[in-house]
């Protein structure tokens, strides 16, 4: 039983490092995507007379599928993810048990 506590700490440290690496990868990946998107928009704006319209069409074509997929996910896969989470936190702090609230 003496080795359980060091193993828990080691596992906690490993999981924390993995989560930090994942968070860093997500931040860097989203930064690269935004940088690419703004670069394409900038190139479209300066491309010619209809550049602003093309840039708007690109942003629309980029945003519509992404928002459609996220709306489908919230509607059909995880409806509990649709809100801000503040009412769930208040209910939990008041002692109300809600399954699937924090998953």
C-alpha positions, 0 to 999 in steps of 0.5 A: 500500500506504500507505493499507491500514493507515489503511483497516483502522483505520477499518473496525475503528473503524466495526465497533466502533461498530456493535457497540457500538450493537447491544449498547446496543440489545439491552440497552435492549430487554431492559430494556424487555421485563423492565420490561413483564413485571414491570408486567403481573405487578404489575397482575395481582397487585393486580387481585383475589382470583385475581391471584396465580394470573393472574400465575403463569399469565401468567409461565408463558404467557410463559416456555413458548413462549420456552423451547420456541423456544430448545430447538428452536434449540439442538436442531436449528439449532445443537447446538454452542450447547447447552453452556457453551463452557468445554470448547471453549475448553480444547480450542482452547487445547490446539491441537485444531481444532473446526469450528463451535465458535466460530461 
